[in-house]
């Protein structure tokens, strides 16, 4: 399995449209054959902090996710809202 943890920092005034867009993106991502889980988390009391927890069957499935049209569209749509992004990936292989 492969896991991606993505943390966004979004300008507070853009929080609501960003979250709306990321939830639609999550719905599309969950339909991917290789996606096991795609959760969207918002920090209570801190508008602008959004965390994505994503698991895939393999690194190759995650790479296919990054190459998908819905990912490219999402990335383009939210670019103006994003202040920072941090991505940490995890793999079950030892």
PyMOL commands that set and color helices and strands:
alter all, ss='L'
color gray80, all
select helices_A, chain A and resi 12-30+59-67+69-78
alter helices_A, ss='H'
color red, helices_A
select strands_A, chain A and resi 2-10+35-42+49-56+82-91
alter strands_A, ss='S'
color yellow, strands_A
deselect
rebuild
show_as cartoon
